Amino acid sequence: MALATLSVLAVLTDQAAVGANTFTTGTWVCGGPDSQTVVAAADAWIDEANANQNSGSTGTLQVRSSNASGNQRSLVRFALPAVPAGCSVTAATLRLYADSQIIGRTIDVHQAASAWDEGTVTWNTSPGATGTAAGSLTLGVAGWQEWTVTAQVIAQYTSNNGFVVRDGTEGAVLPLQQIYRSRESGTNRPELVVSFG
């Protein structure tokens, strides 16, 4: 039994391929895909002014800052891709497509603190935001907007409640609204790009 074990170790330490991975001096080497892109599995936007309204089936995601109890936030969740054997998450990017843009704002992305359902979530039942926000200035023109969410995604492999997308400074005197495409829009749906290494 001991000789068989030593023989296997000798082969593995000689960097023999084992599936898509290799074993070198006691360490599995990641041989999986460099990255995978997944589209949203669930998304919705919630409205402080209509606190019991559900907007989980619309073609848009809305983020608004308003001082008249009119703040709006968006929620988005992804089915995370499986981490290839021997790999770990090295980077993650959330991508939302903006059909409109307001220059000079910061849109923050937080990890959602609890579970929510696309078809029933409202402002009054929405999850809180937890952890450090990933912030991004809005684009000057319509198109893709990106946030680095590596830490949030690593945490989501333990407990995946998705993201809360909100204005960096809610309660603006002059209402400011950013509109993104939702998964129901059919094109340019929310994306999560996860890289492995």
C-alpha positions in Angstrom: 0.0 0.0 0.0 2.8 2.4 0.9 4.6 1.7 -2.4 1.5 2.3 -4.4 1.0 5.6 -2.6 4.6 6.7 -3.3 4.2 5.7 -7.0 1.1 7.9 -7.3 2.8 10.8 -5.6 5.8 10.4 -7.9 3.6 10.7 -11.0 1.7 13.7 -9.6 4.8 15.5 -8.6 6.1 15.0 -12.1 3.3 17.5 -13.2 1.2 14.8 -14.8 -2.1 16.1 -16.0 -5.1 15.1 -13.9 -8.2 16.2 -15.7 -7.7 19.9 -16.5 -5.4 20.4 -13.5 -1.9 19.5 -12.5 -0.2 18.7 -9.2 3.2 20.3 -8.6 5.2 19.8 -5.4 2.1 19.3 -3.3 -0.1 22.0 -4.8 -3.0 21.7 -7.3 -2.5 24.0 -10.3 -5.6 25.7 -11.6 -6.3 24.5 -15.2 -9.9 25.7 -15.5 -11.3 28.5 -17.6 -9.8 31.9 -17.0 -13.2 33.4 -16.6 -16.9 32.8 -16.9 -19.7 35.2 -17.6 -23.2 34.6 -16.2 -26.4 36.7 -16.6 -28.7 37.7 -13.8 -30.9 34.9 -12.4 -33.1 37.5 -10.6 -33.5 41.3 -10.5 -35.9 44.0 -9.4 -36.0 47.6 -8.4 -37.7 49.1 -5.3 -39.3 52.5 -4.8 -39.4 54.3 -1.5 -42.3 56.4 -2.6 -44.3 53.2 -3.4 -43.0 51.1 -0.6 -45.3 48.1 -1.1 -44.9 48.0 -4.9 -43.0 45.1 -6.6 -41.1 45.8 -9.8 -39.5 42.5 -10.5 -40.9 41.9 -14.0 -40.1 45.2 -15.7 -37.5 45.7 -18.4 -35.5 48.2 -16.3 -33.6 48.6 -13.1 -33.8 52.0 -11.5 -31.5 53.8 -9.1 -32.7 57.2 -7.8 -31.6 59.8 -5.2 -34.4 62.1 -4.0 -35.1 64.0 -0.8 -38.9 63.5 -1.1 -38.9 59.9 0.1 -38.3 59.0 -3.6 -35.1 57.0 -3.4 -35.0 53.9 -5.7 -32.6 51.0 -5.5 -32.1 47.9 -7.6 -31.4 44.3 -6.6 -29.6 41.7 -8.8 -28.6 38.1 -8.1 -26.6 35.6 -10.1 -26.3 31.9 -10.1 -22.5 31.7 -9.5 -20.4 29.6 -11.8 -18.8 26.6 -10.3 -15.2 27.1 -9.2 -12.9 24.7 -11.2 -11.0 22.2 -9.2 -7.8 23.6 -7.9 -8.8 27.2 -8.6 -10.0 30.2 -6.6 -11.8 33.4 -7.5 -9.2 36.0 -8.5 -11.5 38.8 -9.8 -15.2 39.6 -10.3 -16.9 42.4 -12.2 -20.6 43.4 -12.2 -21.7 44.9 -15.5 -25.0 46.9 -16.0 -26.1 48.5 -19.2 -27.2 52.1 -18.9 -29.9 53.3 -21.2 -29.6 56.8 -19.6 -26.9 58.6 -17.7 -26.4 61.3 -15.2 -22.8 62.6 -15.1 -21.1 63.1 -11.7 -22.9 60.6 -9.6 -21.5 57.6 -7.8 -23.5 54.4 -7.9 -22.6 52.0 -5.1 -22.9 48.2 -5.1 -23.2 46.4 -1.8 -23.7 42.8 -0.9 -27.4 42.1 0.0 -27.7 41.2 3.7 -30.6 38.8 3.4 -32.6 36.7 0.9 -35.2 38.3 -1.4 -37.6 37.1 -4.1 -37.8 38.8 -7.5 -41.6 38.5 -7.7 -42.4 39.8 -4.2 -39.7 42.1 -3.0 -40.7 45.7 -2.1 -39.0 48.7 -0.5 -40.6 47.6 2.8 -39.4 44.0 2.5 -36.1 44.6 0.8 -32.7 43.4 2.2 -30.3 45.8 3.8 -26.8 46.4 2.4 -23.8 44.9 4.1 -20.0 45.2 3.7 -17.9 47.7 1.9 -19.5 49.3 -1.2 -17.9 49.0 -4.6 -18.4 52.5 -6.2 -18.3 53.7 -9.8 -18.9 57.0 -11.5 -21.7 56.9 -14.0 -20.8 56.9 -17.6 -21.0 60.1 -19.7 -22.8 58.2 -22.4 -25.1 55.3 -22.5 -23.4 51.9 -22.3 -21.9 49.3 -20.0 -21.0 50.4 -16.4 -18.7 48.2 -14.3 -17.9 47.6 -10.7 -15.1 45.5 -9.2 -17.0 43.2 -6.8 -14.3 40.5 -6.1 -14.7 40.6 -2.3 -18.5 40.5 -2.5 -18.5 37.5 -4.9 -16.0 35.5 -2.8 -18.4 36.0 0.2 -21.4 35.0 -2.0 -19.9 31.6 -2.5 -20.8 31.1 1.2 -24.1 33.0 1.2 -25.5 34.3 -2.0 -28.1 37.0 -1.6 -26.9 39.1 -4.6 -26.3 42.8 -4.7 -28.0 46.1 -3.7 -27.3 48.9 -6.2 -28.0 52.3 -4.8 -27.0 56.0 -5.2 -23.8 56.8 -3.2 -25.6 59.7 -1.6 -29.4 59.2 -1.3 -31.7 62.1 -0.6 -30.6 64.6 -3.2 -32.5 67.9 -3.4 -32.8 67.6 -7.1 -33.9 64.0 -8.0 -31.3 62.1 -10.0 -32.2 58.8 -11.7 -30.1 56.2 -13.4 -31.8 53.5 -15.5 -30.3 50.1 -16.4 -31.6 47.2 -18.4 -32.9 44.3 -16.4 -32.8 40.6 -17.3 -36.3 41.0 -18.7 -35.2 43.5 -21.3 -33.9 40.6 -23.5 -30.7 42.4 -24.6 -27.7 43.7 -22.6 -28.9 41.9 -19.5 -27.0 42.3 -16.2 -23.7 40.3 -16.3 -21.3 39.0 -13.7 -17.8 38.1 -15.0 -15.9 35.8 -12.6 -12.2 35.1 -13.1 -10.3 32.1 -11.7 -6.7 31.4 -11.1 
